[in-house]
Amino acid sequence: MKKIAFLILLNTIFLTAQDIKKDVRDISISPLIDGTILTPKSQDKLPLVIFIGGSGPTDRNGNQQMMENNSLRYLAEGLYQNNIASFRYDKRIVKQMKNKTVNEESIRFDDFIKDAVDVFDYFKRADAFSKIYILGHSQGSLVGMIAAQNGADGFISIAGAGQSIDEVIVDQLKNQAPGLEENARIAFAEMKKNGTTSNYSPGLASIFRPAIQPFINSWMKYNPKEEISKLNVPVFIINGDKDLQVQVSEAAELQKAKPGAQFLIVPKMNHILKEIEGNDMENQKSYNNYKMPVMPILIEEITKFIKK
């Protein structure tokens, strides 16, 4: 009897995997934006969630070069099991890197916003889904809340900052490299005033080197608290208490700006949505553990938010 039960379970898992593969399609939204749509079979229109990834050359699965964790892929597949469609895409930098056309000096934060709006408009025109939600992870949270102002039915922030990027960096330096905190404040103030700065320590070159200053400048002009307060749709703010990159306090800042938003701090969840029982070393190792699933409670709570 146990053997029969095991075979039934095995067949169910196998069929589920087949169904996911069967309903996957790759779509090009623009010359720079390619992604994957995952649509459960249904005679009725289903809700769609558009995923927007975090900082750096993040692909549609939540991965970067030398860092494979599949966080966004597993989240999309979890929503699929709950009859929710999703579209996730490579950030434009991914394709530019493949084509060897990356020009660091020309990158602007507004490019990411435009890409997210283009994706949203593409699916809005298609009129194939009952509702369209935007989900932004990390840097994608700010991108997403701005894009969602164009008519999305709801917005989900996961590990999103509640302060502008300059304030976030200064706070991080206060905790991790206090000797550089004041220098960063001065450099950011100069950038805001003049558009550029040369007044920074060599230890801050990764943030303030000339080639990247235009991008940082374009990013820090957006304040997440101001942008999220503009939304007149349901909002869900999520953070994990094991997040090494975005503190719970950042999510609290967003909640203050949007008091009616649903709010969830997930115990033991880290920045890439995985469960961490141990120390920071275990946390860091998870960033390159592509077999580790995302936390089930995250899938459950997002599903409830979309379906209520």
C-alpha positions in Angstrom: 0.0 0.0 0.0 2.8 2.4 0.9 4.5 1.5 -2.4 1.3 2.4 -4.4 1.0 5.7 -2.5 4.6 6.5 -3.3 4.1 5.8 -7.0 1.0 8.1 -7.0 2.9 10.9 -5.4 5.8 10.4 -7.8 3.5 10.5 -10.8 1.8 13.7 -9.5 5.2 15.4 -9.1 6.2 14.2 -12.6 3.0 15.5 -14.2 3.3 18.8 -12.4 6.8 19.3 -13.8 5.5 18.4 -17.2 2.7 20.9 -17.0 5.0 23.7 -16.0 7.3 23.0 -19.0 4.3 22.7 -21.3 3.0 26.2 -20.3 6.2 28.1 -20.6 6.8 30.5 -23.5 9.6 32.9 -24.2 8.6 36.4 -25.3 10.5 39.4 -26.6 8.9 42.7 -25.5 11.5 45.0 -27.0 14.9 44.6 -28.6 16.4 44.6 -25.1 13.8 42.8 -23.1 13.3 39.1 -23.3 11.4 37.1 -20.8 9.4 34.0 -19.9 5.6 33.7 -19.4 4.2 30.9 -17.3 0.5 30.5 -17.8 -1.7 27.8 -16.2 -4.3 26.3 -18.5 -7.8 27.8 -17.8 -10.9 28.7 -19.7 -11.2 31.8 -17.6 -8.9 34.8 -17.6 -6.3 34.5 -14.8 -4.3 37.2 -12.9 -0.8 37.9 -14.1 2.2 39.0 -12.0 5.0 40.8 -13.7 8.4 40.2 -11.9 11.0 42.9 -11.8 14.5 41.8 -10.6 17.0 43.4 -8.3 20.2 45.3 -8.9 23.0 44.3 -11.2 22.7 42.1 -14.3 19.9 40.0 -12.9 18.2 37.5 -15.3 14.6 36.4 -15.4 15.3 33.6 -12.8 16.9 35.9 -10.3 20.4 34.8 -11.2 23.6 36.6 -12.1 27.0 35.5 -13.4 28.6 33.2 -10.8 25.4 33.3 -8.7 22.6 30.9 -9.4 19.8 30.6 -6.9 16.7 30.6 -9.1 14.7 32.6 -6.6 12.4 34.3 -9.1 11.9 31.2 -11.1 10.8 29.2 -8.1 8.5 31.9 -7.0 6.9 32.0 -10.4 6.5 28.2 -10.4 4.9 28.4 -7.0 2.3 30.9 -8.2 1.7 28.8 -11.2 0.7 25.9 -8.9 -1.9 28.3 -7.4 -3.4 29.2 -10.8 -1.6 32.5 -11.2 0.2 33.5 -14.4 3.6 35.3 -14.3 6.0 37.0 -16.6 9.7 37.5 -15.6 12.3 39.1 -17.7 16.1 39.6 -18.0 17.2 43.1 -17.2 18.4 44.9 -20.3 22.0 44.7 -19.0 21.9 40.9 -19.4 21.3 41.2 -23.1 23.8 44.0 -23.5 26.4 41.9 -21.8 25.7 39.0 -24.1 25.9 41.3 -27.1 29.0 43.1 -25.7 27.2 46.5 -26.0 27.3 47.5 -22.4 28.3 51.1 -21.9 28.4 51.7 -18.2 28.4 55.5 -18.5 25.1 55.5 -20.4 23.1 53.4 -18.0 20.3 55.2 -16.2 17.7 54.2 -13.6 15.0 55.6 -15.9 15.9 52.9 -18.4 14.7 50.2 -16.0 11.5 52.1 -15.4 10.8 52.4 -19.1 11.4 48.7 -19.6 8.9 47.8 -16.8 6.3 50.2 -18.2 6.8 48.7 -21.7 6.3 45.2 -20.3 3.1 46.3 -18.4 1.8 48.1 -21.5 2.4 45.0 -23.6 0.2 42.8 -21.5 -2.4 45.5 -20.9 -2.9 45.8 -24.6 -3.1 42.0 -25.0 -6.1 42.0 -22.6 -5.6 38.3 -21.9 -5.6 38.5 -18.1 -8.2 39.4 -15.5 -5.8 41.6 -13.5 -2.1 42.6 -13.8 0.1 42.9 -10.7 3.6 44.2 -10.5 6.1 42.5 -8.2 9.4 44.2 -7.6 12.3 42.6 -5.7 15.1 44.7 -4.1 16.0 47.5 -6.6 13.0 46.2 -8.6 10.7 47.4 -5.8 11.3 51.0 -6.6 11.2 50.4 -10.4 7.9 48.5 -9.9 6.1 51.0 -7.7 6.8 53.7 -10.3 5.7 51.4 -13.2 2.6 50.4 -11.2 1.4 54.0 -11.3 0.5 53.5 -14.9 -2.6 51.4 -14.1 -1.6 48.1 -12.5 -4.2 46.4 -10.3 -1.8 45.9 -7.4 1.8 46.1 -6.3 4.0 43.8 -4.3 7.3 44.9 -2.8 9.8 42.2 -1.7 13.0 43.4 0.0 12.5 46.9 -1.2 14.3 50.0 0.3 12.2 52.6 2.0 14.8 55.3 1.6 16.5 56.8 -1.5 19.6 54.9 -2.5 22.1 57.5 -1.1 20.4 57.2 2.3 20.5 53.4 2.1 24.2 53.4 1.3 25.0 55.8 4.1 23.1 53.7 6.6 24.9 50.6 5.4 28.3 52.3 5.8 27.3 53.4 9.3 27.0 49.7 10.3 29.7 48.2 8.1 32.4 50.9 7.6 31.7 53.8 9.9 34.9 55.5 8.9 33.5 56.1 5.4 30.0 57.2 6.4 30.7 61.0 6.6 32.7 61.0 3.4 29.8 59.3 1.6 27.4 62.0 2.9 29.6 64.7 1.6 30.1 63.0 -1.8 26.3 62.5 -2.2 25.6 66.1 -1.3 28.0 67.3 -3.9 26.5 65.0 -6.5 23.0 66.3 -5.7 24.3 69.9 -6.1 26.6 69.6 -9.1 25.7 66.3 -10.7 29.1 64.9 -10.1 31.8 64.5 -7.3 35.5 63.9 -7.0 35.5 64.2 -3.2 35.4 60.6 -2.2 37.7 58.1 -0.5 39.3 55.3 -2.6 37.4 52.9 -0.4 34.2 54.3 -2.0 35.3 54.1 -5.6 32.9 51.3 -6.4 30.0 53.7 -5.6 31.4 57.0 -6.8 33.7 56.2 -9.7 33.0 58.6 -12.6 31.6 56.1 -15.0 28.8 55.1 -12.6 28.0 58.5 -11.1 25.3 59.3 -13.7 23.5 56.1 -12.9 23.6 56.7 -9.1 22.5 60.3 -9.7 19.5 59.1 -11.8 18.6 56.5 -9.1 18.8 58.7 -6.0 16.4 61.3 -7.4 13.6 58.8 -6.6 12.3 58.5 -3.1 10.5 55.2 -2.4 8.3 56.7 0.3 7.0 59.3 -2.1 6.5 56.9 -5.0 4.6 54.2 -3.0 2.3 56.9 -1.5 1.2 57.7 -5.1 -0.3 54.2 -5.6 -4.1 53.9 -5.3 -4.2 50.2 -5.6 -3.7 47.3 -3.2 -0.1 47.2 -2.0 1.8 44.3 -0.2 5.1 45.0 1.5 7.3 42.0 2.3 10.7 41.6 3.9 12.6 38.7 5.6 14.2 39.1 9.0 17.3 37.2 7.7 17.9 39.7 4.9 21.6 40.8 4.9 21.1 43.5 2.2 17.8 45.2 3.1 16.9 45.6 6.7 13.4 45.2 8.1 13.5 48.9 9.0 13.3 49.7 5.2 10.0 47.8 4.9 8.8 49.7 7.9 9.6 53.0 6.2 7.5 51.9 3.2 4.6 50.9 5.5 4.7 54.4 7.1 4.4 56.0 3.7 1.5 53.6 2.8 -0.3 52.8 6.0 -3.1 50.8 4.4 -0.7 48.4 2.7 -0.6 44.8 3.7 2.7 44.2 5.6 4.6 41.0 6.3 8.0 40.2 7.9 8.8 36.6 7.1 10.9 34.9 9.9 14.1 33.2 8.7 13.7 34.5 5.1 16.8 36.1 3.5 17.2 38.5 0.6 16.8 35.8 -2.1 13.7 34.4 -0.5 15.3 31.3 1.0 14.9 30.0 4.6 18.0 30.4 6.7 18.3 28.6 10.0 21.9 29.4 10.9 24.4 32.1 10.6 25.6 34.6 8.0 27.8 32.1 6.3 24.8 29.8 5.6 23.0 32.9 4.4 25.7 33.8 1.9 26.1 30.2 0.6 22.4 30.2 -0.2 23.0 32.8 -2.9 24.6 30.1 -5.1 22.4 27.1 -4.1 20.1 26.8 -7.2 18.3 23.7 -5.7 17.1 25.5 -2.6 13.4 26.4 -2.8 11.9 29.7 -1.9 9.9 29.8 1.3 6.4 28.3 0.9 4.8 30.9 3.1 5.9 33.6 0.6 4.0 31.8 -2.2 1.0 31.3 0.1 0.7 34.9 1.2 1.2 36.4 -2.3 -1.5 34.0 -3.6 -3.9 35.2 -0.9 -3.2 38.8 -1.6 -3.9 38.4 -5.4 -7.0 36.2 -5.0 -8.8 38.1 -2.2 
